[in-house]
Amino acid sequence: MSQENVEIVRQLFDIWGRGDWAGGRELFDDSCEVVFSASAFPDADAYGVGREALRAWFDFAEAFEEFAFEVNKIVDAGERVVVFSSIRGRGRASGVEVDAKVGNVFTLRDGKVIRYAMTNRREALEAAGLSE
């Protein structure tokens, strides 16, 4: 099942990579928890999947004049999939360039994401029970 989990997460990042941030909703369980950690996200909190998580993400992305992400590595950790990615952008108001390395931890059950956490890379490894 873990390779299937990796493919589900890869599909989600493909959708997001096309700029469709609201896409892939069918890959999330209705009761999924989305956690944006303070180590990787300025509006840290836990959200239910759907509008409130999307609103937080859109607010974050809107702060950038330019915004892109790149998947650096995907790690199969059983029921969890860890994705190391880079977020790059330029602040809309400040003009400051951002190049952040983040960790994403997806927990899946029965082919659906039941928890998604965006955090730093160290926390992502720990959450998946892995070490550097």
Buried (B, 14 or more C-beta within 10 A) or exposed (E): EEEEBBEBBEEBBEBBEEEEEEBBEEBBBEEBBBBBBEBBBEEBEEBEBBEEBBEBBEEBBEBBEEBEBEBEEBBEBEBBBBBBBBBBBEBEEEEEEBEEEBBBBBBBEEEBBBBBBBBBBEBBBBBBEEEE
